[in-house]
Amino acid sequence: YAYLFEQGLGKTATCITNIGMLVKANKLTGVLILAPKGVHNQWCDEQFPEHFDDRIFTKFYLWEGKSIKTKRGSEHLSVLAMNIDAIRTKNGLETASAFLREHKGSSMMVIDESHNIKSGTAQRTKAAWKLGNLATYRRILTGTPIAKNVADLWSQMKFLDERILGH
């Protein structure tokens, strides 16, 4: 799904609600969140506590350069939050891939501010496509899906599912 709401209308809250629904339906055990630097922290520190069902035990992992810092939690849902640029590095890409493989068949990948993967030739975009193939569910969030022209949507839609655009 693509959450393409304007700023302040609840893209993150809607996505977190969807995550909770999938967890309660026993379809989701791990979520990889890719967001701009600093925003990935907010998902764990602010957004999940505000919008997620606190009856679901959640363990947060926060990417901090070359390692993962455990934030808090138990075991029913694992959340790995990373700066989107981390997937351009070997260690970041390997960490994200290992996380998605660990939750094979029950994982979600979320790209917050998905307009950051609009260039189909960028290393970050290619890494996102590769990781997306490992995820059971894929979500993009942005209030500005098109900056110049409709071609800006192509890479974002390809991340979700190549068939969206008839490929």
Summary of the structure (lengths in Angstrom):
residues: 167
radius of gyration: 14.8
end to end distance: 17.5
largest distance: 44.3
contacts: 538
relative contact order: 0.18
helix: 43%
strand: 22%
